[in-house]
């Protein structure tokens, strides 16, 4: 797992912020490294797609992360890994990546393969500062990443058509440039509420949506996220029991 050569993952983790002011400065510094011009891997091509997710026990300051690798063609689980760490950053909306990424990176590092794509349960560009978890993780690791969220956070949208695959623009006006399309509301199942897809790093929005549809053949949420969510909850339960 390597980044694009301009960011040192080790240095970033060694100087991880513990306060809001420092974290905001890190977002401002790293945001310029997001690459949106690359198309990313083709959906359904040979390789692995990894889902990452976390579960918290705030009472014990614990966070459990899971990384689950799926065969990109069959969607069968081929490998999984977990990590449990301490929460070292306060809860601040828009800065959740600083609570999650160190443990997520540890879980990713325990996989025996380099992902062709990482799917995050959260946001990439569809973030008030255009640098959500998916973008942050992508810049630090150099991996292609997308964000698939269950709600639109600060963005607005019109409901897409009811059929699977229909979409509508996800618009955010909280950035310096005013209204901006930051992702799509995407219907993954007929008549089911949409998910909210945004580019993280090294992939374009069309590919991000195509991957999301491929990864969600039966349910609203991608299989990557479903598998990672179940695994991180198990890891947290085991950590509590231990």
C-alpha positions in Angstrom: 0.0 0.0 0.0 1.7 3.2 -1.2 0.7 6.7 -1.7 1.4 8.9 -4.7 5.0 9.8 -3.6 4.2 13.2 -2.2 2.6 12.3 1.1 4.3 10.2 3.7 1.7 8.0 5.5 4.1 7.3 8.3 4.8 11.0 8.9 1.1 11.9 8.8 0.2 9.3 11.4 3.2 10.2 13.6 1.9 13.8 13.7 -1.8 13.0 13.9 -3.9 16.0 15.1 -5.7 15.9 18.5 -7.5 19.2 18.3 -9.9 20.9 15.8 -7.7 23.7 14.7 -4.8 21.5 13.7 -7.2 19.0 12.0 -8.7 21.8 9.9 -5.2 22.9 8.8 -4.4 19.3 7.8 -7.5 19.1 5.7 -6.6 22.4 4.0 -3.1 21.1 3.3 -4.0 17.6 2.0 -7.1 18.6 0.0 -4.9 19.8 -2.9 -3.6 16.3 -3.4 -6.9 14.8 -4.3 -6.9 13.5 -7.9 -10.2 13.7 -9.7 -9.0 13.4 -13.3 -8.2 9.6 -13.1 -11.0 7.3 -14.3 -10.2 4.5 -11.8 -10.6 0.7 -12.2 -13.4 -0.6 -14.4 -16.3 -2.0 -12.5 -16.4 -5.8 -12.6 -12.9 -6.2 -13.8 -10.5 -8.7 -12.1 -9.1 -7.6 -8.8 -10.4 -6.8 -5.3 -12.6 -4.2 -3.9 -12.2 -3.5 -0.2 -14.9 -2.1 2.1 -13.9 -0.3 5.3 -16.0 0.6 8.3 -15.7 1.4 12.0 -17.7 0.8 15.2 -17.2 2.8 18.4 -17.5 2.3 22.1 -17.2 5.9 23.3 -17.5 4.9 26.9 -14.3 3.0 26.7 -12.7 5.2 24.0 -12.5 2.3 21.6 -12.8 2.2 17.9 -12.8 -1.1 15.9 -12.1 -1.0 12.1 -12.7 -3.7 9.5 -11.3 -4.1 6.0 -13.1 -6.7 3.9 -11.8 -7.7 0.4 -14.3 -8.9 -2.1 -13.6 -10.4 -5.5 -14.4 -7.6 -7.8 -16.2 -9.9 -10.2 -18.1 -12.4 -8.0 -18.4 -10.2 -4.9 -17.3 -13.2 -2.8 -15.3 -12.3 0.4 -11.7 -13.3 -0.2 -10.0 -11.8 2.8 -10.8 -9.8 5.9 -8.8 -8.0 8.7 -9.6 -5.9 11.8 -7.9 -3.5 14.1 -8.9 -2.0 17.5 -7.5 1.3 18.7 -8.1 4.1 21.1 -10.2 7.1 20.0 -7.8 10.0 20.2 -9.9 12.8 18.6 -13.1 14.4 19.8 -16.4 14.1 18.0 -16.6 17.1 15.6 -18.9 17.0 12.6 -16.9 17.2 9.4 -13.8 15.8 11.2 -14.8 12.2 11.8 -11.8 11.0 9.6 -9.5 12.0 12.4 -11.2 9.6 14.7 -11.2 6.7 12.3 -8.3 6.7 9.8 -5.4 5.5 12.0 -7.3 2.3 12.9 -8.7 1.9 9.4 -5.1 2.1 8.0 -4.0 -0.5 10.5 -6.8 -2.8 9.3 -6.0 -2.2 5.6 -2.3 -2.9 6.3 -3.2 -6.4 7.7 -4.6 -7.5 4.3 -2.3 -9.6 2.3 -3.2 -7.8 -1.0 -3.4 -4.2 -2.3 -6.9 -3.1 -3.0 -7.9 -2.0 -6.5 -10.5 0.2 -4.9 -11.6 1.1 -1.4 -15.2 1.8 -0.6 -15.8 4.0 2.5 -19.1 4.3 4.4 -19.0 8.1 4.3 -18.0 11.0 2.1 -15.3 12.0 -0.3 -15.9 15.3 -2.1 -19.5 15.5 -0.7 -18.2 17.1 2.4 -18.4 20.8 3.5 -14.6 21.1 3.1 -14.5 18.8 0.1 -12.3 16.4 2.0 -14.2 13.6 3.7 -13.0 10.3 4.9 -12.8 8.7 1.4 -10.6 11.5 0.1 -8.5 11.7 3.2 -7.9 7.9 3.2 -7.2 7.9 -0.5 -4.6 10.7 -0.4 -2.8 9.1 2.5 -2.6 5.6 1.0 -2.6 6.5 -2.7 -5.4 4.0 -3.3 -8.5 4.7 -5.5 -11.4 5.5 -3.1 -15.1 6.3 -3.2 -17.5 7.4 -0.5 -21.0 5.8 -0.4 -23.0 7.4 2.4 -26.5 6.6 3.8 -27.5 10.3 4.1 -26.5 13.5 2.2 -24.9 15.3 5.2 -24.9 19.0 4.2 -25.8 18.5 0.6 -29.1 18.7 -1.1 -30.7 16.8 -4.0 -33.9 16.0 -5.9 -35.2 12.5 -5.6 -34.0 10.4 -8.5 -36.4 8.2 -10.5 -37.6 5.1 -8.8 -35.8 2.6 -11.0 -32.4 1.0 -10.1 -29.6 3.0 -11.5 -31.4 6.4 -11.7 -29.6 9.3 -10.1 -29.7 13.0 -9.5 -26.9 15.6 -8.7 -25.8 16.0 -5.1 -25.3 19.7 -4.6 -23.5 21.5 -1.8 -23.3 25.3 -1.3 -21.0 25.3 1.7 -17.7 25.6 -0.1 -15.9 28.8 -1.2 -17.2 28.5 -4.8 -20.9 28.4 -3.9 -23.2 25.7 -5.3 -21.2 22.8 -6.6 -22.1 19.2 -7.7 -20.2 17.0 -5.2 -21.7 13.6 -6.0 -24.9 11.8 -6.9 -28.0 10.5 -5.1 -28.1 7.0 -6.6 -31.0 4.5 -6.6 -29.4 1.1 -6.1 -32.7 -0.8 -5.7 -36.1 0.0 -7.2 -38.3 2.0 -4.9 -35.7 2.1 -2.1 -34.2 5.4 -0.9 -31.0 6.3 -2.6 -27.4 6.2 -1.4 -25.1 9.2 -1.8 -22.0 8.6 -3.9 -18.9 10.9 -4.1 -15.4 10.7 -5.5 -12.7 10.0 -2.9 -9.4 9.9 -4.8 -8.1 8.6 -8.2 -11.6 7.8 -9.7 -14.3 9.8 -11.5 -17.9 10.1 -10.5 -19.3 7.9 -13.3 -17.0 5.0 -12.3 -17.8 5.6 -8.6 -21.5 5.2 -9.4 -21.0 2.2 -11.6 -19.0 0.5 -8.9 -21.7 1.2 -6.4 -24.3 -0.4 -8.6 -22.2 -3.4 -9.2 -21.5 -3.8 -5.5 -25.2 -3.5 -4.6 -27.0 -6.3 -6.6 -29.6 -7.1 -3.9 -29.6 -4.5 -1.2 -29.5 -0.7 -0.9 -26.0 -0.7 0.7 -22.9 -2.1 -1.2 -21.8 -5.6 -0.2 -18.4 -4.1 0.7 -20.0 -1.9 3.4 -22.4 -4.6 4.6 -19.5 -7.0 5.2 -17.2 -4.4 6.8 -20.0 -3.2 9.1 -20.8 -6.7 10.4 -17.1 -7.4 10.9 -16.2 -4.2 12.8 -19.2 -4.8 15.1 -17.9 -8.3 15.9 -14.4 -7.0 16.5 -15.7 -4.4 18.9 -17.8 -7.0 20.8 -14.7 -9.1 21.1 -12.6 -6.2 22.3 -15.2 -5.4 25.0 -15.3 -9.0 26.1 -11.6 -9.2 26.3 
